[in-house]
Amino acid sequence: MSEITIYGIKNCDTMKKAMKYCDEKGVSYIFHDYKKQPPVESILMEAIAQHGWEKVINKRGTTWRKLDDDVKNNVSNENAVALAMENPSMIKRPLLVKGASITLGFSPDIYDALLG
């Protein structure tokens, strides 16, 4: 089985659900806490390549809402990585990496299919 890394913020409710799911299913993973370590630029680039910036960047959170309208109106796949690196709280959580596959958010059904 490929190594699994879960990226996010420990106190996020969705993160807690994802980690609880993995713990209960006996799925081992590495947790990358954005509060302790910066995001991995290459992972963000790949997540955006696979899903588009609109899904990787959480536009419903307070970090996004606090951004200047000019910044929000000019986000693209090209500049979203830099924006996410500067504001890791706006990255969709959890971001789960297994091999070349990157999954955004948490759903038991999706995790069942991915982690079996």
N, C-alpha and C positions, 0 to 999 in steps of 0.2 A: 504494500500500500504506500502511496506517496505521502510524504510528510505534509502535515496540515498546519497552516498558520492562520490564526484569527487576529485580525487587526481591528482596533477600536479603542474605546474608553471604558474602563472597568465599571464605572458606576452607571452606565447606560442600561436601562431596563431591557432593551432588545439584546444587548450583549450578554446580560445575565441569563436570558432565556437560551441563547445559543450555547453558552458555556455549560449550562445545566444540562441541556440536551446531550452534548458531547460527553459530559461526565457520567450521566446516567446510562448512555449507550456504550461506555468504555472506549470511546474514541479519544486517542491521545492527540494533543495539539500543542503548538507553541502559541502563547498569547503575546502579541505586540501591542503594548499600551502607548497610545499617542501622547499621553500625559508624561510618560517617562522617556520615550524615544520618539524622534521625529518619524514621520511617514517615510516609507521607502519609495523614492522617486520612480524607480523602474516598475514597481508594482502598481503605482498610480497610473503610469503611462499605459501599462498593459490593461488595467481595469477600464480606462477610458477608451482604449482601442477596441476592447471587447463589447463594452456596454454604452459608450457615449458619455460625455460629461454630464448630461442632464440626469442620468441615473446614478452616477458616482457622487455628484454633489447634491447634498440634501438641501433643497430649496425651501423646506418647511421649517427649518430650525432658526433659532435666534441669530446665529452667526451670519447666516445668509441675509436675513432681514436687516441686519445692521450695516451691511455693505452699502456703499454709495451706489445710487442708481446707475451712474455711468459705468461702474465696474460690472454690475449685474447685467446690464444691457449689452455688454461687449465680451461676454464669456464665450470661449470656443474650445474645441478639443485641444488646440495648440496652447492656450494660456491657462487652461483649467488646472493643469498640474502645478504650476507655480502658485496659483490661488489656493489650492488644497494644501500645498506644503506650508504656506504661511498661516493657514487657518484649518488645522486638522480636525477641528470639531465639526466642520461642515461636510466631512467625508461620510457617505452612507455607511451605517454600521449594522451588523458586523460586515467586514470585508473578509471573506474566507478564501484562502488560496490552497488548492490541492493540485499539485502538478501544474499543468498549463491552464487549469480551470479556475476562474475567479467568480465567486458568488457574492451577490450584494444582498444585505438584509437577512432576515431569518424567517424561515418557514419550515415546520417539521417535515412536510412532504418533500420539499426540495432537499433538505438535509438527508432524509431517508434515501432518496434516489442517489445523491452524491456520495454519501458515506456508508450506505448500506448497512 
